[in-house]
């Protein structure tokens, strides 16, 4: 019973409500949402936008694949493109050894001047 009375008295000692009604409430709501908006903006420019840019560059690289390109797969296999399909790429990884890969597993095109 004593604890209940203490809590009731603590609430009774709070600050008096402000006059002004809805205008102060809207400003308070905007002020409380401002940190969340700032966090979202920071995440967008530091995480989301660079990731979208990298994905776009990867898509363009895959669209520009052609026969004779030297590539690296996601598994670390080096090869030369023999043929390109809609979703697949055939790589020559050794003499008389050709392997079919999904196009998405090509991670990089090596420069033509790079040694094997």
C-alpha positions as CSV (number, residue, x, y, z in Angstrom):
1,X,0.0,0.0,0.0
2,X,2.9,2.4,0.8
3,X,4.5,1.7,-2.6
4,X,1.2,2.5,-4.4
5,X,0.8,5.8,-2.6
6,X,4.5,6.7,-3.4
7,X,4.0,6.1,-7.1
8,X,0.8,8.1,-7.2
9,X,2.4,11.0,-5.5
10,X,5.4,10.9,-7.9
11,X,3.0,11.2,-10.9
12,X,1.2,14.0,-9.2
13,X,4.5,15.9,-8.9
14,X,5.1,15.9,-12.7
15,X,5.2,19.2,-14.7
16,X,2.0,20.9,-15.6
17,X,0.6,20.3,-19.1
18,X,1.6,23.0,-21.6
19,X,-1.0,25.2,-23.2
20,X,-1.1,25.4,-26.9
21,X,-2.7,22.1,-27.8
22,X,-1.9,20.5,-31.2
23,X,0.8,22.8,-32.5
24,X,3.3,21.8,-29.8
25,X,2.5,18.2,-30.3
26,X,3.3,18.3,-34.0
27,X,6.6,20.0,-33.4
28,X,7.5,17.5,-30.8
29,X,6.6,14.6,-33.1
30,X,8.8,16.0,-35.9
31,X,11.6,16.6,-33.4
32,X,11.4,13.0,-32.2
33,X,11.4,11.6,-35.8
34,X,14.4,13.7,-36.9
35,X,17.1,11.4,-35.5
36,X,15.4,8.4,-37.3
37,X,15.3,10.3,-40.5
38,X,19.0,11.2,-40.2
39,X,19.9,7.6,-39.5
40,X,18.1,6.5,-42.6
41,X,19.8,9.1,-44.7
42,X,23.2,8.0,-43.4
43,X,22.4,4.3,-44.0
44,X,21.3,5.2,-47.6
45,X,24.5,7.0,-48.5
46,X,26.9,4.6,-46.7
47,X,25.3,1.2,-47.4
48,X,22.4,1.1,-49.8
49,X,23.6,3.4,-52.6
50,X,27.1,1.9,-52.9
51,X,25.6,-1.6,-53.0
52,X,23.2,-0.6,-55.8
53,X,26.0,0.9,-57.7
54,X,28.2,-2.2,-57.4
55,X,25.2,-4.4,-58.5
56,X,24.6,-2.2,-61.5
57,X,28.3,-2.5,-62.5
58,X,28.2,-6.3,-62.1
59,X,25.1,-6.5,-64.3
60,X,26.8,-4.4,-67.0
61,X,29.9,-6.5,-66.9
62,X,27.8,-9.7,-67.4
63,X,25.9,-8.2,-70.3
64,X,29.2,-7.3,-72.0
65,X,30.8,-10.7,-71.7
66,X,32.0,-12.1,-75.0
67,X,34.0,-15.0,-76.4
68,X,37.7,-14.8,-75.5
69,X,37.3,-12.8,-72.3
70,X,39.4,-14.0,-69.4
71,X,37.3,-14.2,-66.3
72,X,37.3,-15.3,-62.6
73,X,34.4,-17.2,-61.1
74,X,33.0,-16.9,-57.6
75,X,34.8,-20.2,-56.7
76,X,38.2,-18.8,-57.8
77,X,38.4,-20.6,-61.1
78,X,40.2,-18.8,-63.9
79,X,39.0,-19.4,-67.4
80,X,38.4,-18.1,-70.9
81,X,34.9,-17.6,-72.1
82,X,34.0,-20.0,-74.9
83,X,30.3,-19.1,-75.3
84,X,27.7,-17.0,-73.6
85,X,24.1,-17.9,-73.2
86,X,21.2,-16.1,-71.6
87,X,21.9,-17.4,-68.1
88,X,25.0,-19.5,-68.6
89,X,28.6,-19.2,-69.7
90,X,30.9,-22.0,-70.9
91,X,34.5,-21.5,-69.7
92,X,37.6,-23.2,-71.0
93,X,39.7,-23.8,-67.9
94,X,42.4,-26.1,-69.5
95,X,43.1,-27.8,-72.8
96,X,40.0,-29.8,-73.8
97,X,38.3,-28.9,-70.5
98,X,35.1,-26.8,-70.7
99,X,32.8,-26.1,-67.8
100,X,29.4,-24.6,-67.8
101,X,28.7,-21.9,-65.2
102,X,25.7,-19.7,-64.2
103,X,26.3,-16.2,-65.5
104,X,26.0,-14.8,-62.0
105,X,29.0,-16.7,-60.8
106,X,31.3,-14.7,-62.9
107,X,32.8,-12.1,-60.6
108,X,35.4,-10.3,-62.6
109,X,36.8,-9.9,-66.1
110,X,40.6,-10.0,-66.0
111,X,42.6,-7.7,-68.2
112,X,43.8,-9.2,-71.5
113,X,47.5,-8.4,-70.6
114,X,47.4,-10.2,-67.2
115,X,49.6,-13.4,-67.2
116,X,48.1,-16.8,-66.4
